Amino acid sequence: MRRDTENKQSPILLTPGPLNTSAATKQAMLRDWGSRDDEFIALTAGIRRRLVEIVHGEPDYLAVPIQGSGTFALEAALGTLLGPRDKLLVLSNGAYGGRLGRIAAILGRAHAMLDHAEAAPLDPAWLEKALASDAAITHVAAVHCETSSGMLNPIGEIAKVCARHNRRLLVDAMSSLGAVPIDAGAWAADAIVSSANKCLEGVPGLAFALVRRGALEAAKGQSPSLSLDLYGQWQGFEANGQWRFTPPTHAVAALHQALSEFAAEGGVAGRGKRYGENHRVLVAGMRGLGFETFLPDECQAPTIVAFRQPKGFDFPRFYDAMRARGFVVYPGSLTEQPTFRIGCMGRIDADDIRAALAAVAESLKAIG
Ligand SMILES: *Cc1c(COP(=O)(O)O)cnc(C)c1O
């Protein structure tokens, strides 16, 4: 499961995405498809079915892929599932939680933010209080893995509070789906949103929402957008198996291949194991070099790690030194502290992480 070493031009992407993909996934794009061909319709049906299986969503959940990056699918989900009389409560402990609030604001949907500290997991007791004190709230939105810090939020507990108060749950599972177990039925979420180019190791170009059938059926005509309407998109697939508007054909084919490799690796358990190993090697090595993680280990997801920037650390120079050695690291997006991020996702393994750690040591020397 090491990186695609045949492709010498590709850097190793230690980022929140896009990520390294396998040679076979890139190979799958080396032909053209007609969007109305039976063959392409079968590819689409295949990925829709397998995406639902990843969250054990049969028969209640439907996969609705949408053209674009992950944010397009989040915007489609919120726009489609929130009605003009609904009110959304966003639980946030980082940049991606904040983005959910911005989407609701731009869509003109009533919403409130429940902001947490960036180093604190979402708190079910706070949610309990917020729901008890505001009967207008119909929906709750939260991020499973908050990619700005690497926090793995306790969505299972959040879901229980929502169920007790009879509110609907919408989950951004962008950087967890495929590597962290998700049981759609246990969460009883109305929507779980993710994209092709994170833990599923497809290429950028499409994202998807896994939506509870009843929630989707009730959402007809609710979206203020034509292209970002999950109901309309679903009706298109129902009618003839085709995408309503030009599909990202090559990205669909790549995801189809990536999902076969995902199954061959042992699904969520296998992928979670490889990322977990990447993560353990990374954190142990970085600590050995004197770095500290932003989060305590117990709430850290195995997908991306935020490290505190030491005093006087020159991140742009560190970035350039790492890039010159073939590795792409990522700036931080936390507001409480200067951090930078190193990802553990994509088609890389622990040997790649060891190589990255050697590059970190060299880069530190190079930049003084
Ligand atoms: C990657 C990511 C997104 C989507 O970002 P795009 O740049 O639109 O793909 C949303 N939420 C989280 C938690 C993410 O990690």
The ligand as an SDF file (V2000), in Angstrom:
LIG
                    3D

 15 15  0  0  0  0  0  0  0  0999 V2000
  -11.7980   18.7420    3.1680 C   0  0  0  0  0  0  0  0  0  0  0  0
  -12.9000   19.1090    4.0860 C   0  0  0  0  0  0  0  0  0  0  0  0
  -14.0360   19.8030    3.6250 C   0  0  0  0  0  0  0  0  0  0  0  0
  -14.2360   20.1900    2.1940 C   0  0  0  0  0  0  0  0  0  0  0  0
  -13.2840   20.9810    1.6680 O   0  0  0  0  0  0  0  0  0  0  0  0
  -13.1810   21.1650    0.0800 P   0  0  0  0  0  0  0  0  0  0  0  0
  -11.9700   22.0280   -0.0590 O   0  0  0  0  0  0  0  0  0  0  0  0
  -14.4220   21.8310   -0.3620 O   0  0  0  0  0  0  0  0  0  0  0  0
  -13.0350   19.8070   -0.5050 O   0  0  0  0  0  0  0  0  0  0  0  0
  -15.0660   20.0490    4.5200 C   0  0  0  0  0  0  0  0  0  0  0  0
  -14.9950   19.6510    5.7930 N   0  0  0  0  0  0  0  0  0  0  0  0
  -13.9240   18.9960    6.2770 C   0  0  0  0  0  0  0  0  0  0  0  0
  -13.9430   18.5450    7.6930 C   0  0  0  0  0  0  0  0  0  0  0  0
  -12.8390   18.7060    5.4380 C   0  0  0  0  0  0  0  0  0  0  0  0
  -11.7810   18.0390    5.9240 O   0  0  0  0  0  0  0  0  0  0  0  0
  1  2  1  0
  2  3  1  0
  2 14  2  0
  3  4  1  0
  3 10  2  0
  4  5  1  0
  5  6  1  0
  6  7  2  0
  6  8  1  0
  6  9  1  0
 10 11  1  0
 11 12  2  0
 12 13  1  0
 12 14  1  0
 14 15  1  0
M  END
$$$$
